[in-house]
């Protein structure tokens, strides 16, 4: 299930999680595939970077 949303908006993120739970009964795996536009350009150019967790407070700034 893909859900477009603003990852800096906690209410949208909570609603997306609730939609997943309503549809499937639980969430076993959650993939946050949000990247800043500069990261998207790098990914499209075939440049890879290691995955790392990003705290919500960092995403909002």
CHARMM internal coordinates of N, CA and C (Angstrom, degrees):
IC EDIT
DIST 1 N 1 CA 1.4428
DIST 1 CA 1 C 1.5149
ANGL 1 N 1 CA 1 C 107.07
DIST 1 C 2 N 1.2939
ANGL 1 CA 1 C 2 N 118.29
DIHE 1 N 1 CA 1 C 2 N 121.98
DIST 2 N 2 CA 1.4662
ANGL 1 C 2 N 2 CA 122.69
DIHE 1 CA 1 C 2 N 2 CA 176.82
DIST 2 CA 2 C 1.5236
ANGL 2 N 2 CA 2 C 108.29
DIHE 1 C 2 N 2 CA 2 C -102.14
DIST 2 C 3 N 1.3210
ANGL 2 CA 2 C 3 N 115.57
DIHE 2 N 2 CA 2 C 3 N 134.24
DIST 3 N 3 CA 1.4575
ANGL 2 C 3 N 3 CA 120.06
DIHE 2 CA 2 C 3 N 3 CA -179.25
DIST 3 CA 3 C 1.5260
ANGL 3 N 3 CA 3 C 108.79
DIHE 2 C 3 N 3 CA 3 C -130.06
DIST 3 C 4 N 1.3242
ANGL 3 CA 3 C 4 N 118.31
DIHE 3 N 3 CA 3 C 4 N 108.65
DIST 4 N 4 CA 1.4606
ANGL 3 C 4 N 4 CA 119.22
DIHE 3 CA 3 C 4 N 4 CA 176.04
DIST 4 CA 4 C 1.5327
ANGL 4 N 4 CA 4 C 109.80
DIHE 3 C 4 N 4 CA 4 C -72.95
DIST 4 C 5 N 1.3238
ANGL 4 CA 4 C 5 N 116.21
DIHE 4 N 4 CA 4 C 5 N 134.20
DIST 5 N 5 CA 1.4598
ANGL 4 C 5 N 5 CA 120.38
DIHE 4 CA 4 C 5 N 5 CA 179.32
DIST 5 CA 5 C 1.5121
ANGL 5 N 5 CA 5 C 110.17
DIHE 4 C 5 N 5 CA 5 C -163.93
DIST 5 C 6 N 1.3165
ANGL 5 CA 5 C 6 N 115.37
DIHE 5 N 5 CA 5 C 6 N 165.98
DIST 6 N 6 CA 1.4609
ANGL 5 C 6 N 6 CA 122.78
DIHE 5 CA 5 C 6 N 6 CA 174.90
DIST 6 CA 6 C 1.5249
ANGL 6 N 6 CA 6 C 106.88
DIHE 5 C 6 N 6 CA 6 C -86.36
DIST 6 C 7 N 1.3343
ANGL 6 CA 6 C 7 N 117.73
DIHE 6 N 6 CA 6 C 7 N 107.73
DIST 7 N 7 CA 1.4694
ANGL 6 C 7 N 7 CA 120.66
DIHE 6 CA 6 C 7 N 7 CA -175.61
DIST 7 CA 7 C 1.5205
ANGL 7 N 7 CA 7 C 113.04
DIHE 6 C 7 N 7 CA 7 C -68.00
DIST 7 C 8 N 1.3244
ANGL 7 CA 7 C 8 N 117.95
DIHE 7 N 7 CA 7 C 8 N -10.37
DIST 8 N 8 CA 1.4590
ANGL 7 C 8 N 8 CA 120.05
DIHE 7 CA 7 C 8 N 8 CA 176.40
DIST 8 CA 8 C 1.5273
ANGL 8 N 8 CA 8 C 111.67
DIHE 7 C 8 N 8 CA 8 C -87.09
DIST 8 C 9 N 1.3318
ANGL 8 CA 8 C 9 N 116.99
DIHE 8 N 8 CA 8 C 9 N -4.29
DIST 9 N 9 CA 1.4652
ANGL 8 C 9 N 9 CA 121.97
DIHE 8 CA 8 C 9 N 9 CA -179.54
DIST 9 CA 9 C 1.5294
ANGL 9 N 9 CA 9 C 108.49
DIHE 8 C 9 N 9 CA 9 C -104.07
DIST 9 C 10 N 1.3260
ANGL 9 CA 9 C 10 N 115.65
DIHE 9 N 9 CA 9 C 10 N 106.00
DIST 10 N 10 CA 1.4662
ANGL 9 C 10 N 10 CA 121.31
DIHE 9 CA 9 C 10 N 10 CA -176.16
DIST 10 CA 10 C 1.5284
ANGL 10 N 10 CA 10 C 111.39
DIHE 9 C 10 N 10 CA 10 C -57.91
DIST 10 C 11 N 1.3184
ANGL 10 CA 10 C 11 N 118.07
DIHE 10 N 10 CA 10 C 11 N -39.10
DIST 11 N 11 CA 1.4623
ANGL 10 C 11 N 11 CA 120.51
DIHE 10 CA 10 C 11 N 11 CA -178.20
DIST 11 CA 11 C 1.5323
ANGL 11 N 11 CA 11 C 111.22
DIHE 10 C 11 N 11 CA 11 C -65.08
DIST 11 C 12 N 1.3330
ANGL 11 CA 11 C 12 N 117.32
DIHE 11 N 11 CA 11 C 12 N -38.91
DIST 12 N 12 CA 1.4636
ANGL 11 C 12 N 12 CA 119.94
DIHE 11 CA 11 C 12 N 12 CA 177.19
DIST 12 CA 12 C 1.5293
ANGL 12 N 12 CA 12 C 110.51
DIHE 11 C 12 N 12 CA 12 C -66.46
DIST 12 C 13 N 1.3311
ANGL 12 CA 12 C 13 N 117.07
DIHE 12 N 12 CA 12 C 13 N -40.38
DIST 13 N 13 CA 1.4653
ANGL 12 C 13 N 13 CA 120.63
DIHE 12 CA 12 C 13 N 13 CA 178.86
DIST 13 CA 13 C 1.5269
ANGL 13 N 13 CA 13 C 110.79
DIHE 12 C 13 N 13 CA 13 C -64.51
DIST 13 C 14 N 1.3292
ANGL 13 CA 13 C 14 N 116.92
DIHE 13 N 13 CA 13 C 14 N -42.30
DIST 14 N 14 CA 1.4687
ANGL 13 C 14 N 14 CA 120.81
DIHE 13 CA 13 C 14 N 14 CA 178.71
DIST 14 CA 14 C 1.5313
ANGL 14 N 14 CA 14 C 110.76
DIHE 13 C 14 N 14 CA 14 C -65.04
DIST 14 C 15 N 1.3365
ANGL 14 CA 14 C 15 N 117.20
DIHE 14 N 14 CA 14 C 15 N -39.42
DIST 15 N 15 CA 1.4679
ANGL 14 C 15 N 15 CA 120.72
DIHE 14 CA 14 C 15 N 15 CA 178.57
DIST 15 CA 15 C 1.5282
ANGL 15 N 15 CA 15 C 110.89
DIHE 14 C 15 N 15 CA 15 C -65.49
DIST 15 C 16 N 1.3372
ANGL 15 CA 15 C 16 N 116.97
DIHE 15 N 15 CA 15 C 16 N -38.66
DIST 16 N 16 CA 1.4635
ANGL 15 C 16 N 16 CA 120.37
DIHE 15 CA 15 C 16 N 16 CA 178.26
DIST 16 CA 16 C 1.5257
ANGL 16 N 16 CA 16 C 110.30
DIHE 15 C 16 N 16 CA 16 C -64.66
DIST 16 C 17 N 1.3202
ANGL 16 CA 16 C 17 N 117.18
DIHE 16 N 16 CA 16 C 17 N -42.87
DIST 17 N 17 CA 1.4690
ANGL 16 C 17 N 17 CA 120.78
DIHE 16 CA 16 C 17 N 17 CA 177.82
DIST 17 CA 17 C 1.5282
ANGL 17 N 17 CA 17 C 110.46
DIHE 16 C 17 N 17 CA 17 C -63.06
DIST 17 C 18 N 1.3218
ANGL 17 CA 17 C 18 N 116.82
DIHE 17 N 17 CA 17 C 18 N -42.59
DIST 18 N 18 CA 1.4694
ANGL 17 C 18 N 18 CA 120.45
DIHE 17 CA 17 C 18 N 18 CA 178.92
DIST 18 CA 18 C 1.5246
ANGL 18 N 18 CA 18 C 111.05
DIHE 17 C 18 N 18 CA 18 C -63.09
DIST 18 C 19 N 1.3337
ANGL 18 CA 18 C 19 N 117.18
DIHE 18 N 18 CA 18 C 19 N -38.26
DIST 19 N 19 CA 1.4681
ANGL 18 C 19 N 19 CA 121.03
DIHE 18 CA 18 C 19 N 19 CA 178.21
DIST 19 CA 19 C 1.5273
ANGL 19 N 19 CA 19 C 110.48
DIHE 18 C 19 N 19 CA 19 C -63.72
DIST 19 C 20 N 1.3232
ANGL 19 CA 19 C 20 N 116.71
DIHE 19 N 19 CA 19 C 20 N -40.23
DIST 20 N 20 CA 1.4596
ANGL 19 C 20 N 20 CA 120.45
DIHE 19 CA 19 C 20 N 20 CA 177.68
DIST 20 CA 20 C 1.5169
ANGL 20 N 20 CA 20 C 112.06
DIHE 19 C 20 N 20 CA 20 C -64.48
DIST 20 C 21 N 1.3165
ANGL 20 CA 20 C 21 N 116.10
DIHE 20 N 20 CA 20 C 21 N -43.00
DIST 21 N 21 CA 1.4732
ANGL 20 C 21 N 21 CA 120.44
DIHE 20 CA 20 C 21 N 21 CA 178.98
DIST 21 CA 21 C 1.5213
ANGL 21 N 21 CA 21 C 110.26
DIHE 20 C 21 N 21 CA 21 C -66.19
DIST 21 C 22 N 1.3342
ANGL 21 CA 21 C 22 N 117.00
DIHE 21 N 21 CA 21 C 22 N -40.20
DIST 22 N 22 CA 1.4638
ANGL 21 C 22 N 22 CA 119.96
DIHE 21 CA 21 C 22 N 22 CA 178.76
DIST 22 CA 22 C 1.5342
ANGL 22 N 22 CA 22 C 110.70
DIHE 21 C 22 N 22 CA 22 C -63.50
DIST 22 C 23 N 1.3218
ANGL 22 CA 22 C 23 N 116.56
DIHE 22 N 22 CA 22 C 23 N -40.24
DIST 23 N 23 CA 1.4666
ANGL 22 C 23 N 23 CA 120.00
DIHE 22 CA 22 C 23 N 23 CA -177.46
DIST 23 CA 23 C 1.5287
ANGL 23 N 23 CA 23 C 112.83
DIHE 22 C 23 N 23 CA 23 C -74.44
DIST 23 C 24 N 1.3587
ANGL 23 CA 23 C 24 N 116.57
DIHE 23 N 23 CA 23 C 24 N -42.82
DIST 24 N 24 CA 1.4613
ANGL 23 C 24 N 24 CA 120.34
DIHE 23 CA 23 C 24 N 24 CA -171.66
DIST 24 CA 24 C 1.5273
ANGL 24 N 24 CA 24 C 114.56
DIHE 23 C 24 N 24 CA 24 C -110.15
DIST 24 C 25 N 1.3216
ANGL 24 CA 24 C 25 N 117.92
DIHE 24 N 24 CA 24 C 25 N -11.00
DIST 25 N 25 CA 1.4592
ANGL 24 C 25 N 25 CA 120.86
DIHE 24 CA 24 C 25 N 25 CA 179.80
DIST 25 CA 25 C 1.5139
ANGL 25 N 25 CA 25 C 114.04
DIHE 24 C 25 N 25 CA 25 C 91.95
DIST 25 C 26 N 1.3141
ANGL 25 CA 25 C 26 N 117.31
DIHE 25 N 25 CA 25 C 26 N -23.23
DIST 26 N 26 CA 1.4606
ANGL 25 C 26 N 26 CA 122.64
DIHE 25 CA 25 C 26 N 26 CA 177.46
DIST 26 CA 26 C 1.5285
ANGL 26 N 26 CA 26 C 108.77
DIHE 25 C 26 N 26 CA 26 C -168.47
DIST 26 C 27 N 1.3226
ANGL 26 CA 26 C 27 N 116.13
DIHE 26 N 26 CA 26 C 27 N 168.11
DIST 27 N 27 CA 1.4593
ANGL 26 C 27 N 27 CA 121.36
DIHE 26 CA 26 C 27 N 27 CA 175.70
DIST 27 CA 27 C 1.5179
ANGL 27 N 27 CA 27 C 107.22
DIHE 26 C 27 N 27 CA 27 C -118.68
DIST 27 C 28 N 1.3366
ANGL 27 CA 27 C 28 N 117.03
DIHE 27 N 27 CA 27 C 28 N 117.02
DIST 28 N 28 CA 1.4576
ANGL 27 C 28 N 28 CA 121.79
DIHE 27 CA 27 C 28 N 28 CA 177.95
DIST 28 CA 28 C 1.5292
ANGL 28 N 28 CA 28 C 111.37
DIHE 27 C 28 N 28 CA 28 C -91.99
DIST 28 C 29 N 1.3265
ANGL 28 CA 28 C 29 N 116.31
DIHE 28 N 28 CA 28 C 29 N -37.39
DIST 29 N 29 CA 1.4609
ANGL 28 C 29 N 29 CA 121.67
DIHE 28 CA 28 C 29 N 29 CA -178.56
DIST 29 CA 29 C 1.5223
ANGL 29 N 29 CA 29 C 108.09
DIHE 28 C 29 N 29 CA 29 C -138.13
DIST 29 C 30 N 1.3097
ANGL 29 CA 29 C 30 N 115.98
DIHE 29 N 29 CA 29 C 30 N 134.42
DIST 30 N 30 CA 1.4586
ANGL 29 C 30 N 30 CA 120.98
DIHE 29 CA 29 C 30 N 30 CA 177.64
DIST 30 CA 30 C 1.5169
ANGL 30 N 30 CA 30 C 107.67
DIHE 29 C 30 N 30 CA 30 C -127.05
DIST 30 C 31 N 1.3151
ANGL 30 CA 30 C 31 N 117.25
DIHE 30 N 30 CA 30 C 31 N 124.05
DIST 31 N 31 CA 1.4646
ANGL 30 C 31 N 31 CA 122.24
DIHE 30 CA 30 C 31 N 31 CA 179.37
DIST 31 CA 31 C 1.5152
ANGL 31 N 31 CA 31 C 108.10
DIHE 30 C 31 N 31 CA 31 C -112.13
DIST 31 C 32 N 1.3192
ANGL 31 CA 31 C 32 N 115.86
DIHE 31 N 31 CA 31 C 32 N 116.70
DIST 32 N 32 CA 1.4572
ANGL 31 C 32 N 32 CA 121.58
DIHE 31 CA 31 C 32 N 32 CA 175.28
DIST 32 CA 32 C 1.5204
ANGL 32 N 32 CA 32 C 106.34
DIHE 31 C 32 N 32 CA 32 C -92.28
DIST 32 C 33 N 1.3001
ANGL 32 CA 32 C 33 N 116.37
DIHE 32 N 32 CA 32 C 33 N 107.94
DIST 33 N 33 CA 1.4584
ANGL 32 C 33 N 33 CA 121.32
DIHE 32 CA 32 C 33 N 33 CA -175.35
DIST 33 CA 33 C 1.5185
ANGL 33 N 33 CA 33 C 110.81
DIHE 32 C 33 N 33 CA 33 C -106.01
DIST 33 C 34 N 1.3128
ANGL 33 CA 33 C 34 N 117.06
DIHE 33 N 33 CA 33 C 34 N 31.83
DIST 34 N 34 CA 1.4602
ANGL 33 C 34 N 34 CA 121.00
DIHE 33 CA 33 C 34 N 34 CA 179.87
DIST 34 CA 34 C 1.5200
ANGL 34 N 34 CA 34 C 109.46
DIHE 33 C 34 N 34 CA 34 C -85.97
DIST 34 C 35 N 1.3134
ANGL 34 CA 34 C 35 N 115.36
DIHE 34 N 34 CA 34 C 35 N 133.12
DIST 35 N 35 CA 1.4634
ANGL 34 C 35 N 35 CA 120.64
DIHE 34 CA 34 C 35 N 35 CA 176.96
DIST 35 CA 35 C 1.5214
ANGL 35 N 35 CA 35 C 109.01
DIHE 34 C 35 N 35 CA 35 C -138.21
DIST 35 C 36 N 1.3102
ANGL 35 CA 35 C 36 N 117.01
DIHE 35 N 35 CA 35 C 36 N 145.33
DIST 36 N 36 CA 1.4636
ANGL 35 C 36 N 36 CA 118.31
DIHE 35 CA 35 C 36 N 36 CA 172.80
DIST 36 CA 36 C 1.5229
ANGL 36 N 36 CA 36 C 109.82
DIHE 35 C 36 N 36 CA 36 C -64.58
DIST 36 C 37 N 1.3038
ANGL 36 CA 36 C 37 N 117.38
DIHE 36 N 36 CA 36 C 37 N 157.24
DIST 37 N 37 CA 1.4638
ANGL 36 C 37 N 37 CA 120.36
DIHE 36 CA 36 C 37 N 37 CA -175.91
DIST 37 CA 37 C 1.5250
ANGL 37 N 37 CA 37 C 111.94
DIHE 36 C 37 N 37 CA 37 C -56.74
DIST 37 C 38 N 1.3330
ANGL 37 CA 37 C 38 N 118.61
DIHE 37 N 37 CA 37 C 38 N -33.84
DIST 38 N 38 CA 1.4681
ANGL 37 C 38 N 38 CA 120.05
DIHE 37 CA 37 C 38 N 38 CA 178.25
DIST 38 CA 38 C 1.5267
ANGL 38 N 38 CA 38 C 110.64
DIHE 37 C 38 N 38 CA 38 C -65.91
DIST 38 C 39 N 1.3278
ANGL 38 CA 38 C 39 N 117.61
DIHE 38 N 38 CA 38 C 39 N -37.28
DIST 39 N 39 CA 1.4584
ANGL 38 C 39 N 39 CA 121.70
DIHE 38 CA 38 C 39 N 39 CA 177.37
DIST 39 CA 39 C 1.5158
ANGL 39 N 39 CA 39 C 111.35
DIHE 38 C 39 N 39 CA 39 C -68.05
DIST 39 C 40 N 1.3253
ANGL 39 CA 39 C 40 N 116.76
DIHE 39 N 39 CA 39 C 40 N -35.75
DIST 40 N 40 CA 1.4635
ANGL 39 C 40 N 40 CA 120.99
DIHE 39 CA 39 C 40 N 40 CA 178.03
DIST 40 CA 40 C 1.5197
ANGL 40 N 40 CA 40 C 110.61
DIHE 39 C 40 N 40 CA 40 C -65.62
DIST 40 C 41 N 1.3214
ANGL 40 CA 40 C 41 N 116.44
DIHE 40 N 40 CA 40 C 41 N -41.42
DIST 41 N 41 CA 1.4644
ANGL 40 C 41 N 41 CA 119.31
DIHE 40 CA 40 C 41 N 41 CA 177.68
DIST 41 CA 41 C 1.5174
ANGL 41 N 41 CA 41 C 110.70
DIHE 40 C 41 N 41 CA 41 C -61.63
DIST 41 C 42 N 1.3291
ANGL 41 CA 41 C 42 N 117.28
DIHE 41 N 41 CA 41 C 42 N -40.93
DIST 42 N 42 CA 1.4675
ANGL 41 C 42 N 42 CA 120.87
DIHE 41 CA 41 C 42 N 42 CA 179.40
DIST 42 CA 42 C 1.5240
ANGL 42 N 42 CA 42 C 110.64
DIHE 41 C 42 N 42 CA 42 C -65.47
DIST 42 C 43 N 1.3350
ANGL 42 CA 42 C 43 N 116.80
DIHE 42 N 42 CA 42 C 43 N -41.54
DIST 43 N 43 CA 1.4642
ANGL 42 C 43 N 43 CA 120.24
DIHE 42 CA 42 C 43 N 43 CA 179.91
DIST 43 CA 43 C 1.5245
ANGL 43 N 43 CA 43 C 110.61
DIHE 42 C 43 N 43 CA 43 C -64.29
DIST 43 C 44 N 1.3122
ANGL 43 CA 43 C 44 N 116.78
DIHE 43 N 43 CA 43 C 44 N -40.00
DIST 44 N 44 CA 1.4679
ANGL 43 C 44 N 44 CA 120.11
DIHE 43 CA 43 C 44 N 44 CA 179.39
DIST 44 CA 44 C 1.5241
ANGL 44 N 44 CA 44 C 111.19
DIHE 43 C 44 N 44 CA 44 C -68.05
DIST 44 C 45 N 1.3229
ANGL 44 CA 44 C 45 N 116.93
DIHE 44 N 44 CA 44 C 45 N -24.95
DIST 45 N 45 CA 1.4653
ANGL 44 C 45 N 45 CA 120.98
DIHE 44 CA 44 C 45 N 45 CA 178.96
DIST 45 CA 45 C 1.5330
ANGL 45 N 45 CA 45 C 111.24
DIHE 44 C 45 N 45 CA 45 C -85.39
DIST 45 C 46 N 1.3416
ANGL 45 CA 45 C 46 N 117.40
DIHE 45 N 45 CA 45 C 46 N 2.01
DIST 46 N 46 CA 1.4586
ANGL 45 C 46 N 46 CA 121.04
DIHE 45 CA 45 C 46 N 46 CA 178.06
DIST 46 CA 46 C 1.5125
ANGL 46 N 46 CA 46 C 114.16
DIHE 45 C 46 N 46 CA 46 C 85.03
DIST 46 C 47 N 1.3266
ANGL 46 CA 46 C 47 N 117.80
DIHE 46 N 46 CA 46 C 47 N 12.35
DIST 47 N 47 CA 1.4625
ANGL 46 C 47 N 47 CA 121.30
DIHE 46 CA 46 C 47 N 47 CA 178.02
DIST 47 CA 47 C 1.5237
ANGL 47 N 47 CA 47 C 107.99
DIHE 46 C 47 N 47 CA 47 C -92.23
DIST 47 C 48 N 1.3047
ANGL 47 CA 47 C 48 N 116.85
DIHE 47 N 47 CA 47 C 48 N 126.46
DIST 48 N 48 CA 1.4614
ANGL 47 C 48 N 48 CA 120.94
DIHE 47 CA 47 C 48 N 48 CA -179.14
DIST 48 CA 48 C 1.5199
ANGL 48 N 48 CA 48 C 110.61
DIHE 47 C 48 N 48 CA 48 C -105.53
DIST 48 C 49 N 1.3120
ANGL 48 CA 48 C 49 N 115.38
DIHE 48 N 48 CA 48 C 49 N 152.11
DIST 49 N 49 CA 1.4619
ANGL 48 C 49 N 49 CA 121.54
DIHE 48 CA 48 C 49 N 49 CA 176.20
DIST 49 CA 49 C 1.5237
ANGL 49 N 49 CA 49 C 107.27
DIHE 48 C 49 N 49 CA 49 C -133.72
DIST 49 C 50 N 1.3249
ANGL 49 CA 49 C 50 N 118.18
DIHE 49 N 49 CA 49 C 50 N 152.39
DIST 50 N 50 CA 1.4668
ANGL 49 C 50 N 50 CA 119.77
DIHE 49 CA 49 C 50 N 50 CA 179.44
DIST 50 CA 50 C 1.5289
ANGL 50 N 50 CA 50 C 110.76
DIHE 49 C 50 N 50 CA 50 C -67.40
DIST 50 C 51 N 1.3364
ANGL 50 CA 50 C 51 N 116.13
DIHE 50 N 50 CA 50 C 51 N 148.86
DIST 51 N 51 CA 1.4529
ANGL 50 C 51 N 51 CA 120.85
DIHE 50 CA 50 C 51 N 51 CA 175.78
DIST 51 CA 51 C 1.5212
ANGL 51 N 51 CA 51 C 108.84
DIHE 50 C 51 N 51 CA 51 C -75.37
DIST 51 C 52 N 1.3062
ANGL 51 CA 51 C 52 N 115.55
DIHE 51 N 51 CA 51 C 52 N 145.90
DIST 52 N 52 CA 1.4620
ANGL 51 C 52 N 52 CA 120.35
DIHE 51 CA 51 C 52 N 52 CA 175.56
DIST 52 CA 52 C 1.5125
ANGL 52 N 52 CA 52 C 109.33
DIHE 51 C 52 N 52 CA 52 C -150.31
DIST 52 C 53 N 1.3249
ANGL 52 CA 52 C 53 N 117.86
DIHE 52 N 52 CA 52 C 53 N 146.61
DIST 53 N 53 CA 1.4579
ANGL 52 C 53 N 53 CA 120.00
DIHE 52 CA 52 C 53 N 53 CA 178.75
DIST 53 CA 53 C 1.5279
ANGL 53 N 53 CA 53 C 110.16
DIHE 52 C 53 N 53 CA 53 C -68.91
DIST 53 C 54 N 1.3163
ANGL 53 CA 53 C 54 N 115.88
DIHE 53 N 53 CA 53 C 54 N 145.74
DIST 54 N 54 CA 1.4608
ANGL 53 C 54 N 54 CA 121.31
DIHE 53 CA 53 C 54 N 54 CA 178.06
DIST 54 CA 54 C 1.5184
ANGL 54 N 54 CA 54 C 108.42
DIHE 53 C 54 N 54 CA 54 C -125.52
DIST 54 C 55 N 1.3228
ANGL 54 CA 54 C 55 N 117.85
DIHE 54 N 54 CA 54 C 55 N 116.23
DIST 55 N 55 CA 1.4601
ANGL 54 C 55 N 55 CA 119.60
DIHE 54 CA 54 C 55 N 55 CA 178.33
DIST 55 CA 55 C 1.5295
ANGL 55 N 55 CA 55 C 110.64
DIHE 54 C 55 N 55 CA 55 C -63.18
DIST 55 C 56 N 1.3395
ANGL 55 CA 55 C 56 N 117.80
DIHE 55 N 55 CA 55 C 56 N 148.04
DIST 56 N 56 CA 1.4568
ANGL 55 C 56 N 56 CA 121.86
DIHE 55 CA 55 C 56 N 56 CA -179.26
DIST 56 CA 56 C 1.5221
ANGL 56 N 56 CA 56 C 111.60
DIHE 55 C 56 N 56 CA 56 C -55.97
DIST 56 C 57 N 1.3269
ANGL 56 CA 56 C 57 N 117.97
DIHE 56 N 56 CA 56 C 57 N -37.02
DIST 57 N 57 CA 1.4746
ANGL 56 C 57 N 57 CA 119.56
DIHE 56 CA 56 C 57 N 57 CA -178.85
DIST 57 CA 57 C 1.5341
ANGL 57 N 57 CA 57 C 111.25
DIHE 56 C 57 N 57 CA 57 C -63.65
DIST 57 C 58 N 1.3369
ANGL 57 CA 57 C 58 N 117.72
DIHE 57 N 57 CA 57 C 58 N -29.68
DIST 58 N 58 CA 1.4511
ANGL 57 C 58 N 58 CA 121.01
DIHE 57 CA 57 C 58 N 58 CA 177.36
DIST 58 CA 58 C 1.5304
ANGL 58 N 58 CA 58 C 111.01
DIHE 57 C 58 N 58 CA 58 C -73.52
DIST 58 C 59 N 1.3174
ANGL 58 CA 58 C 59 N 116.48
DIHE 58 N 58 CA 58 C 59 N -35.64
DIST 59 N 59 CA 1.4587
ANGL 58 C 59 N 59 CA 121.10
DIHE 58 CA 58 C 59 N 59 CA -178.83
DIST 59 CA 59 C 1.5244
ANGL 59 N 59 CA 59 C 110.73
DIHE 58 C 59 N 59 CA 59 C -67.52
DIST 59 C 60 N 1.3171
ANGL 59 CA 59 C 60 N 116.52
DIHE 59 N 59 CA 59 C 60 N -27.92
DIST 60 N 60 CA 1.4693
ANGL 59 C 60 N 60 CA 120.41
DIHE 59 CA 59 C 60 N 60 CA -177.28
DIST 60 CA 60 C 1.5226
ANGL 60 N 60 CA 60 C 112.41
DIHE 59 C 60 N 60 CA 60 C -79.91
DIST 60 C 61 N 1.3042
ANGL 60 CA 60 C 61 N 118.87
DIHE 60 N 60 CA 60 C 61 N -16.91
DIST 61 N 61 CA 1.4650
ANGL 60 C 61 N 61 CA 118.99
DIHE 60 CA 60 C 61 N 61 CA -175.52
DIST 61 CA 61 C 1.5096
ANGL 61 N 61 CA 61 C 112.47
DIHE 60 C 61 N 61 CA 61 C -90.49
END
COOR INIT
IC SEED 1 N 1 CA 1 C
IC BUILD
